[in-house]
Amino acid sequence: MTKQNNVVTPEINSCINNLISTVVLPTATTVPESMAMLGGFLDFSHNNNNNNNNNKFIKRFDGSKVNAWIDSMRAASPTRTVNKSSENQEKCSWILYHPSALKLFDQILYSAKGKQIVVFLDYDGTLSPIVADPDKAFMTRKMRGTLKDIARNFPTAIVTGRCRDKVINFVKLAELYYAASHGMDIMGPTKNQIAAEKTNKAVLFQPASQFLPMIDEVYKILLEKTKSVSGAKVENNKFCLSVHFRCVDEKSWAPLAEKVRLVLNEYPKLKLTQGRKVLEIRPTIKWDKGKALEFLLESLGYENSDDVFPIYIGDDRTDEDAFKKGPRGWNSCFQCSKRNKRFLHTSRSIRG
Ligand SMILES: O=P(O)(O)OC[C@H]1O[C@H](O[C@H]2O[C@H](CO)[C@@H](O)[C@H](O)[C@H]2O)[C@H](O)[C@@H](O)[C@@H]1O
């Protein structure tokens, strides 16, 4: 990876500000599902790690786990029918711990002064809106322009659960780093994407290659087993799989999850996490978005360095693996997007 100089000029200020304010916020009516979060190295006077258990893997797949998956998936993707007052309460307490990045923008920049900013971005729900069909989660032109600006000034990586080909096809920017399949397929910027693909030259790291045949096998089995469930979709993300529940009637969630459980019982080397109306299946290796972030920082020469200011924007539970990483831990979370201004909470002090 190549280092870029970070002199925080007004132009750079505005391009970070732009990024923070343009990350996707599909509707402003619900809480975590619709809020993009930014993790950085600012040191809060409080510990906002109130989501400690959010991303724990479901270790083994006995029958009682199915309900837990469903509950957890619901919690990750609240439905639009929550009653107004509990919704407001939820919003308020969440916002208390995640103040607005835009409102605290000057402090964020102050903390970044003299340091190399490196930008990490989740794809779905952050750069693209959440839509019913995962193949149609397109990014806007405006977002692409903002990303281009960001990448001109800082090393910039997309860290996603999607497979590399698909996300590159959505983003269409060769100058970025891509950590696809939850960080299990890392690739650097390249001038000629097609040639780089053919020679595999731009690939930096693929820690789960030996799982490819198993993932492929499970993909085919899941396709077969879930085809009777209306609306279910299995997505092959190369080193991991996604079983989509978004278009499935909620009454069929438990039977669908049970089908997934029965398949996974035969594959102890695979584990499962929940996302936004999705169950994600991955190899049991100790590798996640957080490890990918560490890998990329190390490739940039910033291992254990105080000279780097990573910014990570993501909206999903798997992004919390990345929020936890970094030399001093990612102990600051902010909400992004201008549309949430009315929910700002700014009384917290920040030490730079
Ligand atoms: O790490 P990410 O980039 O956030 O990827 C996580 C999953 O994102 C996609 O699913 C989500 O977005 C879809 C399109 O908007 C939506 O239909 C689905 O309900 C969401 O869960 C992607 O399709 C999955 O494979 C990723 O695992």
The ligand as an SDF file (V2000), in Angstrom:
LIG
                    3D

 27 28  0  0  0  0  0  0  0  0999 V2000
  -20.6890   -6.0110    4.8070 O   0  0  0  0  0  0  0  0  0  0  0  0
  -21.7590   -5.4530    3.9510 P   0  0  0  0  0  0  0  0  0  0  0  0
  -21.2400   -4.7670    2.7340 O   0  0  0  0  0  0  0  0  0  0  0  0
  -22.7170   -4.5810    4.7250 O   0  0  0  0  0  0  0  0  0  0  0  0
  -22.5730   -6.7610    3.4540 O   0  0  0  0  0  0  0  0  0  0  0  0
  -23.4560   -7.4380    4.3310 C   0  0  0  0  0  0  0  0  0  0  0  0
  -24.5280   -8.1040    3.5170 C   0  0  0  0  0  0  0  0  0  0  0  0
  -25.0270   -7.0740    2.6600 O   0  0  0  0  0  0  0  0  0  0  0  0
  -25.9580   -7.4530    1.6560 C   0  0  0  0  0  0  0  0  0  0  0  0
  -27.1960   -7.7170    2.2740 O   0  0  0  0  0  0  0  0  0  0  0  0
  -27.8210   -6.5640    2.8090 C   0  0  0  0  0  0  0  0  0  0  0  0
  -28.1130   -5.6560    1.7400 O   0  0  0  0  0  0  0  0  0  0  0  0
  -29.0460   -6.1610    0.7460 C   0  0  0  0  0  0  0  0  0  0  0  0
  -29.1680   -5.1350   -0.3600 C   0  0  0  0  0  0  0  0  0  0  0  0
  -29.5650   -3.9040    0.1150 O   0  0  0  0  0  0  0  0  0  0  0  0
  -30.3810   -6.4670    1.4560 C   0  0  0  0  0  0  0  0  0  0  0  0
  -31.3010   -6.9940    0.5140 O   0  0  0  0  0  0  0  0  0  0  0  0
  -30.1450   -7.4670    2.5880 C   0  0  0  0  0  0  0  0  0  0  0  0
  -31.3470   -7.6920    3.3090 O   0  0  0  0  0  0  0  0  0  0  0  0
  -29.0780   -6.9430    3.5560 C   0  0  0  0  0  0  0  0  0  0  0  0
  -28.7630   -7.9300    4.5390 O   0  0  0  0  0  0  0  0  0  0  0  0
  -25.4500   -8.6400    0.8720 C   0  0  0  0  0  0  0  0  0  0  0  0
  -26.4420   -9.0170   -0.0740 O   0  0  0  0  0  0  0  0  0  0  0  0
  -25.0450   -9.7760    1.7520 C   0  0  0  0  0  0  0  0  0  0  0  0
  -24.5070  -10.8370    0.9850 O   0  0  0  0  0  0  0  0  0  0  0  0
  -23.9650   -9.2700    2.7010 C   0  0  0  0  0  0  0  0  0  0  0  0
  -23.6080  -10.3270    3.5620 O   0  0  0  0  0  0  0  0  0  0  0  0
  1  2  2  0
  2  3  1  0
  2  4  1  0
  2  5  1  0
  5  6  1  0
  6  7  1  0
  7  8  1  0
  7 26  1  0
  8  9  1  0
  9 10  1  0
  9 22  1  0
 10 11  1  0
 11 12  1  0
 11 20  1  0
 12 13  1  0
 13 14  1  0
 13 16  1  0
 14 15  1  0
 16 17  1  0
 16 18  1  0
 18 19  1  0
 18 20  1  0
 20 21  1  0
 22 23  1  0
 22 24  1  0
 24 25  1  0
 24 26  1  0
 26 27  1  0
M  END
$$$$
